[in-house]
Amino acid sequence: MEKTSSVLWKRLETLYVTKSLANRLVLKQRLFTFRMNECELLKDHISQFISLLNDLKNAEVYIDDEDQVMILLCSLPLSYKSFRETLIYGRDKL
């Protein structure tokens, strides 16, 4: 039996990508409560953030770029306060 790539892709989606309301809400909760630990490397934090955004995109939840920037900046610890404020208040565009 020969299967096309689109049929196989749809099957993989049904097995591994849950687009249910519950899954979307869990992913959003993870995004909105996402915080960086003081001992964590910034590059690792950003990598995890991008991974979370990709999970949301796969569940057909889209967060606009400006909101992504604000969520990421707000996830940084207090030691990044001046950096965060410079980016927020010192620019016309994020």
C-alpha positions in Angstrom: 0.0 0.0 0.0 1.5 3.3 -1.1 1.0 6.4 1.0 1.6 10.0 -0.1 3.7 12.3 2.0 0.6 14.4 2.8 -1.2 11.4 4.2 1.8 10.5 6.3 2.2 14.1 7.5 -1.5 14.2 8.6 -1.1 11.0 10.5 2.0 12.3 12.3 0.1 15.5 13.2 -2.8 13.5 14.7 -0.3 11.4 16.7 2.0 14.2 18.0 0.5 17.6 17.6 -2.4 18.2 19.8 -4.3 21.3 18.9 -7.0 20.9 21.5 -8.1 23.8 23.7 -6.5 22.2 26.8 -3.1 21.8 25.0 -3.2 25.4 23.7 -4.0 26.7 27.2 -1.2 24.7 28.8 1.2 26.0 26.2 0.0 29.6 26.8 0.4 29.1 30.6 4.0 27.9 30.1 4.7 31.0 28.0 3.1 33.5 30.4 4.9 32.0 33.4 8.2 31.5 31.7 11.0 32.9 33.8 14.8 32.9 33.7 16.8 31.7 36.7 19.7 33.9 37.8 22.2 31.1 37.2 20.9 30.3 33.7 22.7 31.4 30.6 20.8 34.0 28.5 21.4 32.0 25.3 19.8 28.9 26.9 16.9 30.9 28.1 16.3 32.4 24.6 16.6 28.9 23.1 13.9 27.6 25.4 11.8 30.6 24.7 12.0 30.0 20.9 11.2 26.3 21.4 8.1 27.3 23.4 7.0 29.7 20.6 7.5 26.9 18.1 5.3 24.6 20.1 2.6 27.3 20.2 2.9 27.8 16.5 2.5 24.1 15.8 -0.7 24.2 17.9 -1.8 27.1 15.7 -1.4 29.8 18.4 0.3 32.9 17.1 1.9 35.6 19.3 2.8 38.8 17.4 6.4 39.9 17.4 5.9 42.9 19.8 4.2 40.6 22.4 7.0 38.0 22.0 9.6 40.7 22.8 7.7 41.9 25.8 7.1 38.4 27.2 10.8 37.6 26.7 12.0 40.8 28.4 9.6 40.3 31.3 10.9 36.8 31.8 14.4 38.1 32.6 15.5 38.3 36.3 15.8 41.6 38.2 19.5 41.8 37.4 18.5 42.6 33.8 16.2 45.5 34.8 18.3 48.3 33.3 18.8 46.3 30.1 15.0 45.7 29.9 14.1 49.3 30.6 16.6 50.6 28.0 15.0 48.3 25.3 11.5 49.3 26.3 11.8 53.0 26.9 14.8 53.9 24.8 13.4 52.9 21.4 10.5 53.6 19.1 10.4 50.0 17.9 11.2 46.8 19.7 
